[in-house]
């Protein structure tokens, strides 16, 4: 009976001390604010050319959804819809790596017409990934005729590092870059039942990056 | 009593999960390309080897691997080639009929796969290499070149090996299709052969 308060206190301490994440944002602006009229849209695309990592699909979709929410309701074209409709020009191996090459692409009438159909003004290219930098501990589970349970303690540290490059299609220029770095530690104490206390590093990096991208645009009526 | 019956079932399920064999029929989705059509009447010949292409391996690390991708290769080239030329037609051999300007014949030279546990990464990976042959209407060879494609798919929670490999192959085929479509006129012999059509188009203007 005496073990219950100890467990409760232990879990409470872990909750207080752990499962936090911190985000650092760095921003570089080529121009003070970028205008975006209400009938213009943006597209958020992931860079996936590196062999060692890949910007996650769900991160790109999270940033896109976050940009489309809240007061600054920005029209965001879903990544897959855009890449499919521009095939074969925005595949991993064929996508423009800089604004100059986007300019060359825009000279192709079919591409220019598609971009015009989308009313696309800005490209947001996101490059980065969330990685597990450390993990330790273990949780063992056992099942017997009388029932089952788990015991142990595990933790892991995640680090998310993403850079967003914002290209203005109208001006064919780089508007700016935003870097978001989020670190966090998750815990999983297990006494009969495992209780995961997650730091949600990727989710926090997504929200922070999306909020910062929103500040880039000053919205104007169309 | 019910619990005791569940143990062998759980053991069998655990053993099945450890099975290393792969039996997969690739399902590919290739979008319609946004490219200008060349003023060429192109035939396309798919050999039986391409139509029925199967990657098979039976080694200690990869016992009973069987990945069928023939229909996906045909679907890829059907989609790409029909968007590249003003007129396309499937033919039964590399000798074109008089209604066509040339015949394209793709073949799979090689396919490779890598699993996350093999590369110690978080990705399923796939490579495809095609040998492309272009024949004149008299059956003489105009050009031959290779097109490679690479695709990877990340390991995600509850993502099966089949699903991971299928996504990687799909990416590799998309990549190869994109490189073929954008690189066709850049192949030296093909570029030289295409000049006659540019000239005839200019004459028509």
HADDOCK unambig.tbl for C-alpha pairs under 7 A between the chains (distance, minus, plus):
assign (segid A and resid 84 and name CA) (segid B and resid 31 and name CA) 5.56 0.50 0.50
assign (segid A and resid 86 and name CA) (segid B and resid 34 and name CA) 6.14 0.50 0.50
assign (segid A and resid 87 and name CA) (segid B and resid 31 and name CA) 6.46 0.50 0.50
assign (segid A and resid 87 and name CA) (segid B and resid 32 and name CA) 6.88 0.50 0.50
assign (segid A and resid 87 and name CA) (segid B and resid 33 and name CA) 4.97 0.50 0.50
assign (segid A and resid 87 and name CA) (segid B and resid 34 and name CA) 6.01 0.50 0.50
assign (segid A and resid 88 and name CA) (segid B and resid 33 and name CA) 5.87 0.50 0.50
assign (segid A and resid 88 and name CA) (segid B and resid 34 and name CA) 6.99 0.50 0.50
assign (segid A and resid 88 and name CA) (segid B and resid 178 and name CA) 4.70 0.50 0.50
assign (segid A and resid 91 and name CA) (segid B and resid 175 and name CA) 6.75 0.50 0.50
assign (segid A and resid 110 and name CA) (segid B and resid 34 and name CA) 6.49 0.50 0.50
assign (segid A and resid 145 and name CA) (segid B and resid 3 and name CA) 6.91 0.50 0.50
